[in-house]
Amino acid sequence: MTKTTLALRGALLAAAVLTLSAPAPALARPADVGNWLYLTLSRGDALTRDVRGTLLMCDPPQGHPRAARACAELAAAQGDVDRIPPEQTICPMIYAPVSVSARGEWNGRHVEYERTFANACDLTARTGAVFALSEEQEQEQEQDQDGARAQEQGTDMAMPGPQDLRH
């Protein structure tokens, strides 16, 4: 072999070694998934627990019956459920525990929230639409609020008054 051929082979071999030993180009980072929370809601005590859960995604709002409203409330509170302004409402003093949790990410920050409320009305008054995971739940909360208003006004919607018993 000639000196030129050997030099060329040596250069090619060196280039191959350098190419193989060079760090691989960084893989493209997956697209940012945006703001999201995995929400759970459970009713009752440990023996009679009814648990529901859903993934709320906010870029764009989806995965939740009231996604747009829940995402707007969370955006205003910077993803902190405790910072959602409470609604001015009257809730009954009936103990029907509702436990909720939220875990996820908001603006690149880890979010973790757990709390037990006295009843569904109290939950909605303090967390807005975030944990309104079903239409049925919203109807129950409205009934609770209607019952509390009736109690405040001194009437009981479930019991007829004396005037209702006359024929």
Phi, psi and omega in degrees: 000150180273164180297326181293317181294316179296319179296318179295316178298317180298319179294318179295319179295318179296320179295320179296317180296317179296320180296317181288328182272350179290145179297144179292148178298145181298136177289146179299132178290137180300149180304141179298128183281354176082202183272130181207152176218136170267117186254137172232150179220128176228138181252149175087184180270185185298332182277332185238036188287132174246111186251135175231152178208156177202159177259115178265119176246139188245006179229075002275165180299127179193166175087011188207140181302330180238044187303313183298314180292316180298317179294321178295317178295318179293322179298318179295331181263011180056037177080002182260108183302324179295340182268001176291126182296131180291145177282148175274098182215164179251125180247148179291155178267058179248128181273109176219080192303141177228120179254138181228157173213152176221129177222134179171214183220137178224120182050042178079003182252137178292135179241133174217126184217132175217137179196152174244130180252156182298323180199176183295326179296314179298319178302309182294320180298329185260342183236006178061224184271357187304315183257018176279080188275351179207158176296321181301318180298318181296321178296319178297319181295320178296320178296319177301316181293320177298319179296320179293321178297319180295319178296320180295325181278357177086015177241154177241118184293335185277333184255128177289147175279172181301325181294335180281343183272347179287148179264000000 
